[in-house]
Amino acid sequence: MEADNASTFNAKPPPLNSDQLNYLIWRYLQESGYAEAAVKLQRDWKVDAESLPFAKAIKGHALVNLVQKGLRYHHLSLTIDENGRPSKQLNPSMFFFGPESNEPPPELREESIPAPSPAPSSSTAPKLGRENVLNGLPETLAHPASKRSRKPATGSDRNGGVARKSSGAAHQAGLDVDMTNGHPASVTDARSPSATEGGVDENGPLANGDRMDVDEESLTADQPNHEINVEAVPPLMHTLSNGASIGIQVAPAKVANLAPSTTFLHIQDNIPTSEARSLTRVSWRPTDNNIVTAIGDNFCGTWNIASDSKQQPQFQELLESSTSTLVSAVAWEPSGEMLAIATYSNQSGQIHLFDGQELALMESLPASQRAITSLRWQSQGLRLLGIAPYDSESSSSPHHSGSSILLWDLSRSPNFTGPLSVSVPEVLVDMDCALFDGNGIVCATGQRAVYHCQAFSDLVLQQKWLSDATEGDQWTFVRCAWHEPSNATLVAASADTGSLWMPVQNVFKKGAHEAAITGLELRPRQPGTSLSVKQEFATSSMDGTVKVWVLDSESNAIVSVRKLLIGNASPVMTLSYSPDGFCLTGASYDTIHIWNAEHSYHHMATWKGEEESWNGARLRDDDMMSIGGASSIVGDGLQASADHSLSWDADSKKLAFGLGAQVAVIDFQR
């Protein structure tokens, strides 16, 4: 046994070869957001990088870690003698790259960039060492090898609320186009007609930020008896799809910078407390793009941003703030005539109805002995829906836990007697509703269950689905839509396991993301849209990606049609489609991306909150410093300290982003 151990310890590693070095560089380019350069490298390299025998052994950020350790070895070797004893002090002139300079690096002027040559056609391309190969795969190979499955990291949710094919085969199952900030690795210019022509997005985030310091220890870390800290490495995010490619995109459409078109709103703290106010949701009045509503745990109010005054818009509180009253949900009636606010105090819940024009209290309705955690209005008929979960600690119910699904039919006023209710044994965490041809449905989810109820003039439980307990899925998001008489779309997502479920079709997508899911949204469809158009839905994740999905009816599978690489240094924490379905928006702590859903999800615009006017970076740093946040920032969990809320106005021209005690109102004229 001792001999075996000695032999293993003294094994001589093989020398570095070109494939290994190219693979490390290729991975670095992907992880740092240089997707176009990675595509070019793989084209010239002509190797299927993922199929190399050593690929499975390479961890994330491998090249950066290797170079930093090499630099430390180099610097250490300059300060010790042949016996390993310290012989001199390290000074800046001995640094491998020379002394550090305080001067910023010179910027390459845009007009000095030479125009790249177009990719040669297949008929004129010269034959290289590996013939008849594109991106390392034979031309006759229809599909590359499937990606390896990775078990997603676990997490918890606080917001509660295959390869590329040719364009002719875009409708088939397995289409997964990798894109960095919405730009596919292709010279085919399918950019949005509304995007500005010209250079590259200068404000877009890198996959891992601007810094290269993966190991933050000082040079003294290499001294004897130092204990090396091993950081958790996030899963690899692929930005490339192997297979036939028609070119390389070198000049994506100019991405609009929305930062100058921003109005910042602040929540004044009228009640002195030990903690600063923090909002949980923002929303617009449906028929008025000047009224923004915000709620937090103990407040609810609005801003009117229509005033021409140069003064900061004032926050008008609608409820008297109290530390003993929880403001748990808010919802505008679709015509903007009423605003419903749910509160909970003294073991009792209430719904407060405000006039949408005057913002005056109309009446308060009895709700439940529990807090209403979510509210939705049906699009017609003055019908309000909600869910009220409870557990053994907050209820005198003989049951350990459960929830109520509630319906207030205000069309019966003045004969309204109270809400209709359906009780379920699970703790529900999310709900949605849909309307079609005078009939309504509500879907709700929590733990292993998804519910579907008829919800219009009556509230009737129609269907309950339970997922397999052995899979460990806890469904935290649910969305539904109804466009056909006999077929409604219902999608659930599990934040912890990164899985998707369409229970009506009994279709699962295990490991849809490699880390916790942070958002799920269905793309709205305009009246008159052909029923042959598949319903798209989008998910965001702590793995640094946003993916767009459809249900492929032929294979009865959930397939990804777009993958947008954001980077796990600043992952998207919440999603929102514009009401007209034209744009998809994702927000992190201090950055917003807008993609053109109508034109292949090309990147249209970016908003970046500067530190002097936006506190997002500080909140992100606070999360990174906490135990939960430090794990979440590398995709191991979802424990943000503040709720991220994103809302479009009814005209799809303004965006409200709420985080902490601030709201950024962004004008987006396309």
C-alpha positions as CSV (number, residue, x, y, z in Angstrom):
1,M,0.0,0.0,0.0
2,E,2.8,2.4,0.8
3,A,4.5,1.7,-2.5
4,D,1.3,2.4,-4.4
5,N,0.9,5.7,-2.6
6,A,4.5,6.7,-3.3
7,S,4.1,5.8,-6.9
8,T,0.9,7.8,-7.3
9,F,2.5,10.8,-5.5
10,N,5.6,10.7,-7.7
11,A,3.6,10.3,-11.0
12,K,5.0,12.6,-13.7
13,P,2.2,14.7,-15.3
14,P,2.1,14.8,-19.1
15,P,3.3,18.0,-20.8
16,L,0.8,20.6,-21.8
17,N,-0.5,20.1,-25.4
18,S,-2.1,22.5,-27.8
19,D,-5.6,21.1,-27.4
20,Q,-5.5,21.5,-23.6
21,L,-4.3,25.1,-23.9
22,N,-6.9,25.9,-26.6
23,Y,-9.6,24.4,-24.4
24,L,-8.6,26.5,-21.4
25,I,-8.6,29.7,-23.6
26,W,-12.0,28.7,-25.1
27,R,-13.5,28.2,-21.7
28,Y,-12.1,31.5,-20.5
29,L,-13.6,33.3,-23.4
30,Q,-17.0,31.8,-22.7
31,E,-16.9,32.5,-19.0
32,S,-15.8,36.2,-19.5
33,G,-18.5,37.0,-22.1
34,Y,-16.3,37.0,-25.2
35,A,-18.7,34.7,-27.1
36,E,-17.8,35.9,-30.5
37,A,-14.1,35.3,-29.9
38,A,-14.9,31.8,-28.6
39,V,-16.8,31.1,-31.8
40,K,-13.9,32.2,-33.9
41,L,-11.4,30.2,-31.9
42,Q,-13.5,27.0,-32.2
43,R,-13.9,27.6,-36.0
44,D,-10.1,27.9,-36.5
45,W,-9.3,25.1,-34.0
46,K,-11.7,22.6,-35.7
47,V,-12.2,20.5,-32.6
48,D,-15.4,19.5,-30.8
49,A,-14.1,20.9,-27.5
50,E,-16.8,19.3,-25.3
51,S,-15.9,15.8,-26.5
52,L,-12.2,16.1,-25.6
53,P,-11.3,13.4,-23.0
54,F,-10.1,15.8,-20.3
55,A,-13.0,18.3,-20.6
56,K,-15.0,16.8,-17.7
57,A,-12.0,17.3,-15.4
58,I,-11.7,21.1,-16.0
59,K,-13.5,23.3,-13.4
60,G,-14.8,26.8,-13.9
61,H,-12.3,29.7,-14.2
62,A,-9.5,27.1,-14.7
63,L,-7.3,29.3,-16.8
64,V,-7.5,32.3,-14.5
65,N,-6.7,30.2,-11.4
66,L,-3.8,28.5,-13.2
67,V,-2.2,31.7,-14.3
68,Q,-2.6,33.3,-10.9
69,K,-1.0,30.4,-9.2
70,G,1.8,30.4,-11.8
71,L,2.4,34.1,-11.1
72,R,2.6,33.5,-7.4
73,Y,5.1,30.7,-8.0
74,H,7.1,33.0,-10.2
75,H,7.1,35.8,-7.6
76,L,7.9,33.4,-4.8
77,S,10.8,32.0,-6.7
78,L,12.4,35.5,-6.9
79,T,12.4,35.9,-3.2
80,I,13.8,32.6,-1.9
81,D,17.2,30.9,-2.3
82,E,18.0,27.5,-3.5
83,N,17.3,26.0,-0.1
84,G,13.8,27.5,0.1
85,R,14.7,30.2,2.6
86,P,13.5,33.9,2.1
87,S,16.4,35.9,0.6
88,K,14.9,39.2,-0.5
89,Q,11.8,41.3,-0.5
90,L,9.5,41.4,-3.5
91,N,9.3,44.9,-5.0
92,P,7.2,46.2,-7.8
93,S,10.0,46.2,-10.4
94,M,10.1,42.4,-10.0
95,F,6.4,41.9,-10.9
96,F,5.9,39.7,-14.0
97,F,4.0,42.5,-15.7
98,G,6.1,45.2,-14.2
99,P,5.0,47.9,-11.8
100,E,1.3,48.7,-11.7
101,S,0.2,51.9,-13.4
102,N,-2.5,54.2,-12.1
103,E,-3.2,55.4,-15.6
104,P,-6.3,53.8,-17.3
105,P,-5.5,51.6,-20.3
106,P,-5.7,53.4,-23.6
107,E,-9.0,52.9,-25.4
108,L,-9.0,51.7,-29.0
109,R,-10.9,54.3,-31.1
110,E,-13.9,52.8,-32.8
111,E,-13.1,54.2,-36.2
112,S,-9.6,52.6,-36.1
113,I,-11.0,49.0,-35.9
114,P,-10.4,47.4,-39.3
115,A,-13.4,45.9,-41.0
116,P,-13.3,42.1,-40.6
117,S,-13.3,39.9,-43.7
118,P,-16.4,37.8,-44.2
119,A,-16.3,34.1,-43.5
120,P,-15.3,32.1,-46.6
121,S,-18.1,30.1,-48.3
122,S,-18.0,26.4,-48.3
123,S,-17.1,26.4,-52.0
124,T,-14.0,28.6,-51.6
125,A,-12.8,27.7,-48.2
126,P,-9.3,26.0,-48.3
127,K,-8.9,22.5,-47.0
128,L,-7.1,22.4,-43.7
129,G,-5.6,19.6,-41.6
130,R,-9.0,18.3,-40.6
131,E,-11.1,18.1,-43.7
132,N,-14.8,18.4,-44.1
133,V,-15.2,19.6,-40.5
134,L,-17.1,22.6,-39.2
135,N,-16.6,23.5,-35.5
136,G,-14.9,20.1,-35.1
137,L,-17.8,18.1,-36.4
138,P,-18.3,16.4,-39.8
139,E,-20.7,18.2,-42.1
140,T,-22.8,15.1,-42.4
141,L,-23.4,15.0,-38.7
142,A,-26.9,16.3,-38.2
143,H,-26.7,16.8,-34.4
144,P,-23.8,17.2,-32.0
145,A,-23.5,15.1,-29.0
146,S,-26.0,16.0,-26.3
147,K,-24.8,18.1,-23.5
148,R,-23.9,16.4,-20.3
149,S,-26.5,16.6,-17.5
150,R,-25.5,18.5,-14.4
151,K,-27.4,18.4,-11.2
152,P,-28.5,22.0,-10.4
153,A,-27.6,23.7,-7.2
154,T,-30.2,24.2,-4.6
155,G,-31.6,27.5,-3.4
156,S,-34.7,29.1,-2.0
157,D,-37.0,31.7,-3.5
158,R,-37.8,35.0,-1.9
159,N,-39.6,36.8,-4.7
160,G,-42.5,34.3,-4.7
161,G,-43.3,36.4,-7.1
162,V,-29.7,21.1,-28.7
163,A,-28.1,22.2,-30.5
164,R,-28.5,24.7,-33.2
165,K,-30.2,23.7,-36.4
166,S,-30.6,25.4,-39.7
167,S,-33.3,27.9,-39.9
168,G,-35.5,25.6,-41.9
169,A,-35.6,23.2,-38.9
170,A,-36.2,25.9,-36.3
171,H,-39.6,24.5,-35.5
172,Q,-38.3,21.1,-34.5
173,A,-37.5,19.9,-31.0
174,G,-34.1,20.6,-29.5
175,L,-33.4,24.1,-31.0
176,D,-31.3,25.9,-28.4
177,V,-29.5,28.9,-29.7
178,D,-26.9,30.3,-27.4
179,M,-26.6,34.1,-27.3
180,T,-24.6,36.5,-25.3
181,N,-26.9,39.4,-24.3
182,G,-29.1,38.5,-27.2
183,H,-26.5,38.3,-29.9
184,P,-26.2,34.9,-31.7
185,A,-22.8,33.8,-33.0
186,S,-23.8,34.3,-36.6
187,V,-23.2,36.9,-39.3
188,T,-26.8,36.6,-40.2
189,D,-28.2,40.0,-39.4
190,A,-31.7,39.4,-38.0
191,R,-31.4,42.4,-35.6
192,S,-34.3,44.4,-34.6
193,P,-35.3,47.1,-37.1
194,S,-35.7,49.5,-34.2
195,A,-32.2,49.0,-32.8
196,T,-29.7,51.7,-33.7
197,E,-27.1,50.7,-36.3
198,G,-23.4,50.7,-35.4
199,G,-20.9,49.4,-32.9
200,V,-20.9,47.0,-30.0
201,D,-22.6,47.4,-26.7
202,E,-20.1,49.1,-24.4
203,N,-22.2,48.9,-21.3
204,G,-23.1,45.2,-21.4
205,P,-21.9,43.1,-18.5
206,L,-19.2,40.6,-18.8
207,A,-19.9,37.0,-17.7
208,N,-17.7,37.5,-14.6
209,G,-17.5,41.2,-14.3
210,D,-14.5,43.3,-15.3
211,R,-12.1,41.9,-12.8
212,M,-9.9,38.9,-13.2
213,D,-9.2,38.4,-9.5
214,V,-10.7,35.0,-8.8
215,D,-8.2,34.4,-5.9
216,E,-8.1,37.5,-3.8
217,E,-5.4,36.5,-1.3
218,S,-2.2,38.6,-1.3
219,L,1.2,37.2,-2.2
220,T,1.8,36.4,1.4
221,A,-0.7,33.5,0.9
222,D,2.1,31.5,-0.6
223,Q,4.2,31.6,2.6
224,P,4.5,28.3,4.6
225,N,1.6,27.1,6.7
226,H,-0.9,29.2,4.8
227,E,-4.3,27.5,4.4
228,I,-5.7,27.9,0.9
229,N,-9.4,28.8,0.7
230,V,-11.2,26.9,-2.0
231,E,-14.1,28.9,-3.5
232,A,-17.2,27.2,-4.8
233,V,-17.1,27.3,-8.6
234,P,-20.4,27.9,-10.6
235,P,-21.4,25.5,-13.3
236,L,-20.1,26.1,-16.8
237,M,-22.4,28.1,-18.9
238,H,-22.2,27.3,-22.6
239,T,-22.4,30.2,-25.0
240,L,-21.7,28.0,-28.1
241,S,-23.5,25.4,-30.0
242,N,-21.5,23.0,-32.0
243,G,-22.5,22.0,-35.5
244,A,-22.9,23.7,-38.9
245,S,-22.5,27.5,-38.6
246,I,-22.9,30.0,-41.4
247,G,-20.6,32.7,-40.1
248,I,-19.3,34.8,-37.3
249,Q,-21.1,37.9,-35.9
250,V,-18.5,40.6,-35.5
251,A,-20.7,43.8,-35.3
252,P,-24.0,43.4,-33.5
253,A,-26.5,46.2,-33.6
254,K,-25.8,49.1,-31.4
255,V,-27.5,48.6,-28.0
256,A,-29.3,51.6,-26.7
257,N,-28.1,53.0,-23.3
258,L,-31.2,53.9,-21.3
259,A,-29.4,55.4,-18.3
260,P,-30.0,59.1,-19.4
261,S,-33.8,58.4,-19.7
262,T,-34.3,57.6,-16.0
263,T,-36.3,59.2,-13.2
264,F,-35.4,58.0,-9.7
265,L,-38.2,57.8,-7.1
266,H,-37.5,57.4,-3.3
267,I,-39.7,56.2,-0.5
268,Q,-39.7,58.7,2.3
269,D,-39.6,57.2,5.7
270,N,-42.3,59.0,7.8
271,I,-42.0,56.6,10.7
272,P,-38.6,56.3,12.5
273,T,-37.6,52.7,12.5
274,S,-34.4,50.8,13.1
275,E,-34.5,49.4,9.6
276,A,-34.8,51.3,6.3
277,R,-38.0,50.8,4.3
278,S,-37.7,48.3,1.5
279,L,-40.4,47.8,-1.2
280,T,-41.7,44.4,-2.3
281,R,-43.5,45.2,-5.5
282,V,-44.0,48.1,-8.0
283,S,-46.8,48.4,-10.5
284,W,-48.4,50.9,-12.9
285,R,-51.9,52.1,-13.1
286,P,-53.2,50.3,-16.2
287,T,-54.6,53.3,-18.1
288,D,-52.2,55.9,-16.8
289,N,-48.4,55.8,-17.4
290,N,-47.8,58.5,-14.8
291,I,-49.0,56.7,-11.7
292,V,-46.5,54.2,-10.1
293,T,-47.6,52.1,-7.1
294,A,-45.2,50.6,-4.6
295,I,-45.8,48.4,-1.5
296,G,-43.5,47.2,1.3
297,D,-44.1,45.2,4.4
298,N,-45.8,48.1,6.2
299,F,-46.6,50.7,3.6
300,C,-48.4,51.3,0.3
301,G,-48.4,54.5,-1.8
302,T,-48.1,56.0,-5.2
303,W,-46.0,58.6,-7.2
304,N,-47.4,60.9,-9.8
305,I,-44.6,61.5,-12.3
306,A,-46.7,63.7,-14.7
307,S,-45.8,67.0,-13.0
308,D,-43.6,69.3,-15.0
309,S,-42.0,70.5,-11.8
310,K,-38.3,69.9,-11.4
311,Q,-38.9,68.8,-7.8
312,Q,-38.7,65.2,-6.9
313,P,-42.1,63.5,-7.1
314,Q,-43.5,62.9,-3.6
315,F,-44.6,59.5,-2.4
316,Q,-48.3,59.6,-1.4
317,E,-49.2,57.0,1.2
318,L,-52.6,55.3,0.8
319,L,-52.5,53.5,4.2
320,E,-51.4,54.7,7.6
321,S,-48.1,53.1,8.2
322,S,-47.9,50.8,11.2
323,T,-45.4,48.3,12.4
324,S,-48.3,46.0,13.4
325,T,-49.9,45.9,10.0
326,L,-48.6,43.8,7.1
327,V,-49.2,45.0,3.6
328,S,-49.1,41.7,1.8
329,A,-50.3,42.2,-1.8
330,V,-51.6,44.8,-4.3
331,A,-53.4,44.6,-7.7
332,W,-54.8,47.2,-10.1
333,E,-58.2,46.4,-11.8
334,P,-57.5,46.1,-15.5
335,S,-59.3,49.3,-16.5
336,G,-57.5,51.2,-13.7
337,E,-60.8,52.1,-12.0
338,M,-59.9,50.3,-8.7
339,L,-56.8,49.4,-6.7
340,A,-57.0,46.5,-4.3
341,I,-54.6,46.3,-1.3
342,A,-54.4,43.3,1.0
343,T,-53.4,43.9,4.7
344,Y,-53.1,41.7,7.7
345,S,-53.2,42.6,11.4
346,N,-54.6,41.2,14.6
347,Q,-55.1,37.7,13.1
348,S,-57.3,39.1,10.4
349,G,-56.9,39.9,6.7
350,Q,-58.7,42.7,4.8
351,I,-59.0,43.9,1.2
352,H,-59.0,47.7,0.8
353,L,-60.5,49.0,-2.4
354,F,-59.4,52.5,-3.6
355,D,-60.9,54.6,-6.4
356,G,-58.4,54.6,-9.2
357,Q,-58.9,58.2,-10.2
358,E,-58.9,60.0,-6.8
359,L,-57.1,57.3,-4.9
360,A,-59.6,57.6,-2.1
361,L,-60.7,54.6,0.0
362,M,-64.0,53.2,-1.2
363,E,-64.5,50.2,1.1
364,S,-62.8,47.5,3.0
365,L,-63.8,43.9,2.5
366,P,-63.4,41.0,4.9
367,A,-60.8,38.7,3.5
368,S,-59.5,35.8,5.6
369,Q,-58.1,35.0,9.0
370,R,-54.8,34.7,7.2
371,A,-52.6,37.1,5.1
372,I,-53.4,37.3,1.4
373,T,-50.0,36.9,-0.2
374,S,-51.0,37.3,-3.8
375,L,-53.8,39.1,-5.7
376,R,-54.9,39.0,-9.4
377,W,-57.8,40.5,-11.2
378,Q,-59.5,38.7,-14.0
379,S,-59.3,40.8,-17.2
380,Q,-63.0,41.2,-17.2
381,G,-65.9,41.2,-14.8
382,L,-64.7,42.8,-11.5
383,R,-63.5,39.5,-10.2
384,L,-60.5,39.5,-7.8
385,L,-58.6,36.4,-6.9
386,G,-56.1,35.7,-4.1
387,I,-54.3,33.0,-2.1
388,A,-53.9,32.9,1.7
389,P,-51.4,30.3,3.0
390,Y,-51.1,29.4,6.7
391,D,-49.1,27.1,8.9
392,S,-49.3,25.8,12.5
393,E,-47.5,28.8,13.9
394,S,-49.8,31.4,12.4
395,S,-53.2,29.8,12.5
396,S,-55.4,28.1,15.1
397,S,-56.6,25.6,12.4
398,P,-56.4,22.0,13.5
399,H,-54.5,21.3,10.3
400,H,-50.7,21.7,10.4
401,S,-50.7,23.8,7.2
402,G,-52.7,24.6,4.2
403,S,-54.0,27.5,2.0
404,S,-57.2,29.0,0.7
405,I,-57.8,30.1,-2.9
406,L,-60.2,33.0,-2.8
407,L,-62.6,34.8,-5.2
408,W,-64.3,38.1,-4.6
409,D,-67.0,38.6,-7.2
410,L,-67.6,42.4,-7.0
411,S,-69.9,42.3,-10.0
412,R,-72.6,41.2,-7.5
413,S,-72.3,44.4,-5.5
414,P,-74.3,45.6,-3.6
415,N,-75.3,42.0,-2.9
416,F,-71.7,40.9,-2.2
417,T,-71.6,38.7,0.9
418,G,-67.9,37.7,1.0
419,P,-65.3,35.7,-0.8
420,L,-65.8,32.2,-2.3
421,S,-63.1,29.9,-1.0
422,V,-61.4,26.5,-1.8
423,S,-59.2,25.0,0.8
424,V,-56.1,22.9,0.0
425,P,-53.6,21.2,2.3
426,E,-50.5,22.7,0.7
427,V,-48.8,26.0,1.5
428,L,-49.3,27.9,-1.8
429,V,-46.7,30.4,-2.8
430,D,-47.7,31.6,-6.3
431,M,-50.8,32.0,-8.4
432,D,-52.0,33.3,-11.8
433,C,-55.3,33.6,-13.7
434,A,-56.5,33.7,-17.3
435,L,-59.8,34.4,-19.2
436,F,-61.2,33.1,-22.4
437,D,-64.6,33.5,-24.0
438,G,-66.3,34.6,-20.8
439,N,-64.8,31.9,-18.6
440,G,-62.0,32.2,-16.1
441,I,-59.4,29.9,-14.5
442,V,-57.0,30.3,-11.7
443,C,-53.9,28.2,-11.2
444,A,-51.9,28.0,-7.9
445,T,-48.8,26.1,-6.7
446,G,-46.9,25.2,-3.6
447,Q,-44.9,22.3,-2.4
448,R,-45.5,19.4,-4.8
449,A,-48.9,20.4,-6.0
450,V,-50.3,22.5,-8.9
451,Y,-54.0,23.4,-8.8
452,H,-56.4,24.5,-11.6
453,C,-59.8,26.0,-10.6
454,Q,-62.7,27.4,-12.6
455,A,-62.9,30.9,-11.4
456,F,-65.5,33.4,-12.7
457,S,-69.0,33.5,-11.4
458,D,-68.1,30.6,-9.2
459,L,-65.0,29.0,-7.7
460,V,-64.7,25.2,-8.4
461,L,-61.6,23.0,-8.1
462,Q,-61.1,21.3,-11.4
463,Q,-57.8,19.5,-11.2
464,K,-54.9,18.8,-8.9
465,W,-51.5,17.5,-10.0
466,L,-48.9,16.1,-7.6
467,S,-45.2,15.6,-8.7
468,D,-43.1,12.7,-7.6
469,A,-41.9,13.1,-4.0
470,T,-38.6,11.4,-4.8
471,E,-37.6,14.1,-7.3
472,G,-37.5,16.8,-4.6
473,D,-39.3,19.4,-6.6
474,Q,-41.0,22.2,-4.7
475,W,-43.0,24.3,-7.2
476,T,-42.5,28.0,-6.5
477,F,-43.6,29.7,-9.7
478,V,-46.7,29.2,-11.8
479,R,-48.1,30.9,-14.9
480,C,-51.1,30.2,-17.1
481,A,-52.7,31.4,-20.4
482,W,-55.8,30.5,-22.3
483,H,-56.0,30.9,-26.0
484,E,-57.9,27.9,-27.2
485,P,-61.3,26.6,-26.0
486,S,-60.0,23.2,-24.9
487,N,-56.4,23.9,-24.2
488,A,-54.9,26.2,-21.6
489,T,-51.1,26.7,-21.1
490,L,-49.9,26.0,-17.5
491,V,-46.3,26.1,-16.6
492,A,-44.7,25.6,-13.1
493,A,-41.1,26.0,-12.1
494,S,-39.1,24.8,-9.1
495,A,-36.6,27.4,-7.9
496,D,-34.5,24.9,-5.9
497,T,-34.1,22.2,-8.5
498,G,-34.2,24.3,-11.6
499,S,-36.9,22.1,-13.1
500,L,-40.0,23.0,-15.3
501,W,-43.4,21.2,-15.4
502,M,-46.4,21.4,-17.7
503,P,-48.8,19.3,-15.8
504,V,-51.6,19.4,-18.4
505,Q,-49.4,17.5,-20.8
506,N,-47.5,15.7,-18.0
507,V,-44.2,17.0,-19.4
508,F,-41.1,17.7,-17.2
509,K,-37.9,19.4,-18.0
510,K,-35.4,18.3,-15.3
511,G,-32.4,20.5,-14.8
512,A,-33.7,23.3,-17.1
513,H,-31.1,25.5,-15.4
514,E,-27.9,24.6,-13.6
515,A,-28.8,26.7,-10.6
516,A,-31.8,28.2,-8.9
517,I,-34.6,29.6,-11.1
518,T,-35.3,33.3,-10.3
519,G,-38.2,34.1,-12.7
520,L,-40.8,32.6,-14.9
521,E,-43.0,34.5,-17.4
522,L,-45.3,33.7,-20.3
523,R,-45.0,35.9,-23.4
524,P,-48.3,37.8,-24.0
525,R,-50.1,37.2,-27.2
526,Q,-51.9,39.9,-29.1
527,P,-55.5,39.3,-30.3
528,G,-55.6,37.7,-33.7
529,T,-52.4,35.7,-33.2
530,S,-52.6,32.4,-35.1
531,L,-53.2,29.4,-32.9
532,S,-50.4,27.7,-34.8
533,V,-47.9,30.0,-33.1
534,K,-46.4,28.2,-30.1
535,Q,-46.7,29.8,-26.7
536,E,-43.3,31.0,-25.5
537,F,-42.2,31.4,-21.9
538,A,-39.0,32.6,-20.4
539,T,-37.0,31.6,-17.3
540,S,-34.1,33.3,-15.5
541,S,-31.6,31.6,-13.2
542,M,-28.7,32.1,-10.8
543,D,-26.6,30.2,-13.4
544,G,-26.4,33.5,-15.3
545,T,-28.7,32.6,-18.2
546,V,-32.1,33.5,-19.4
547,K,-33.8,30.8,-21.5
548,V,-36.9,30.9,-23.8
549,W,-38.9,27.7,-24.1
550,V,-41.8,26.2,-26.1
551,L,-43.7,23.0,-25.9
552,D,-42.9,20.9,-28.9
553,S,-46.2,19.0,-29.6
554,E,-44.6,16.4,-31.9
555,S,-42.1,15.2,-29.3
556,N,-44.2,16.3,-26.3
557,A,-41.2,17.9,-24.8
558,I,-40.2,21.3,-23.4
559,V,-37.5,22.6,-25.6
560,S,-35.3,25.7,-25.4
561,V,-35.3,28.0,-28.4
562,R,-33.0,30.7,-27.1
563,K,-30.4,30.9,-24.4
564,L,-29.2,34.4,-23.4
565,L,-25.9,34.5,-21.5
566,I,-25.8,37.2,-18.8
567,G,-23.1,35.9,-16.5
568,N,-23.3,34.6,-12.9
569,A,-21.6,37.7,-11.5
570,S,-24.8,39.6,-12.0
571,P,-27.6,37.2,-12.7
572,V,-31.1,38.2,-13.7
573,M,-33.3,38.2,-10.5
574,T,-36.6,39.0,-12.1
575,L,-38.2,38.9,-15.6
576,S,-41.0,40.8,-17.3
577,Y,-42.5,40.7,-20.8
578,S,-43.9,44.0,-22.1
579,P,-47.7,43.9,-22.4
580,D,-47.6,43.8,-26.2
581,G,-45.2,40.8,-26.1
582,F,-42.5,42.7,-28.1
583,C,-39.8,42.9,-25.4
584,L,-38.4,40.7,-22.7
585,T,-36.8,42.4,-19.8
586,G,-34.5,41.0,-17.1
587,A,-33.1,42.9,-14.1
588,S,-30.2,42.2,-11.7
589,Y,-29.1,44.4,-8.9
590,D,-28.0,47.4,-11.0
591,T,-28.5,46.3,-14.6
592,I,-31.5,45.9,-16.9
593,H,-31.4,44.1,-20.3
594,I,-34.1,44.4,-22.9
595,W,-34.3,41.9,-25.7
596,N,-36.5,42.0,-28.8
597,A,-38.8,39.0,-28.5
598,E,-40.2,39.6,-32.0
599,H,-36.8,39.4,-33.6
600,S,-34.9,36.4,-32.2
601,Y,-34.4,38.0,-28.8
602,H,-31.6,40.4,-30.1
603,H,-30.3,42.7,-27.4
604,M,-32.1,46.1,-27.8
605,A,-31.2,48.1,-24.8
606,T,-29.3,48.2,-21.5
607,W,-29.8,50.3,-18.3
608,K,-27.0,50.5,-15.8
609,G,-27.6,52.1,-12.4
610,E,-24.6,54.3,-11.3
611,E,-23.5,54.0,-7.7
612,E,-24.1,57.7,-6.9
613,S,-27.8,57.5,-7.8
614,W,-28.7,53.8,-7.4
615,N,-28.0,51.5,-4.5
616,G,-28.1,48.2,-6.4
617,A,-24.4,47.6,-6.2
618,R,-24.4,48.1,-2.4
619,L,-27.3,45.7,-1.9
620,R,-25.5,43.1,-4.0
621,D,-22.3,43.6,-2.0
622,D,-24.3,43.2,1.2
623,D,-25.7,39.9,-0.1
624,M,-22.2,38.7,-1.1
625,M,-21.0,39.5,2.4
626,S,-23.7,37.4,4.0
627,I,-23.4,33.6,4.2
628,G,-26.5,33.1,2.1
629,G,-25.6,35.8,-0.4
630,A,-22.1,34.6,-0.8
631,S,-23.4,31.2,-2.0
632,S,-26.1,32.8,-4.1
633,I,-23.6,34.8,-6.1
634,V,-22.0,31.7,-7.5
635,G,-25.3,30.0,-8.1
636,D,-25.5,27.8,-5.0
637,G,-28.6,29.5,-3.6
638,L,-31.2,32.2,-3.9
639,Q,-31.2,34.3,-0.8
640,A,-31.3,37.9,-1.9
641,S,-31.9,40.4,0.9
642,A,-34.2,42.6,-1.1
643,D,-37.0,42.0,-3.5
644,H,-36.5,42.8,-7.2
645,S,-39.7,44.1,-8.9
646,L,-40.0,44.9,-12.6
647,S,-43.2,46.3,-14.3
648,W,-44.1,47.7,-17.7
649,D,-46.7,50.3,-18.3
650,A,-49.8,49.5,-20.4
651,D,-48.2,51.1,-23.5
652,S,-45.0,49.2,-23.3
653,K,-43.0,52.5,-23.2
654,K,-42.0,52.8,-19.6
655,L,-40.4,50.4,-17.2
656,A,-40.4,50.6,-13.4
657,F,-37.6,48.8,-11.5
658,G,-38.0,48.6,-7.8
659,L,-35.2,47.5,-5.4
660,G,-34.7,48.5,-1.8
661,A,-36.1,51.9,-1.1
662,Q,-35.8,53.1,-4.7
663,V,-37.7,52.9,-8.0
664,A,-36.1,53.7,-11.4
665,V,-38.6,54.8,-14.0
666,I,-37.0,54.3,-17.4
667,D,-38.4,55.7,-20.7
668,F,-38.0,53.2,-23.6
669,Q,-39.1,54.6,-26.9
670,R,-38.6,52.1,-29.7
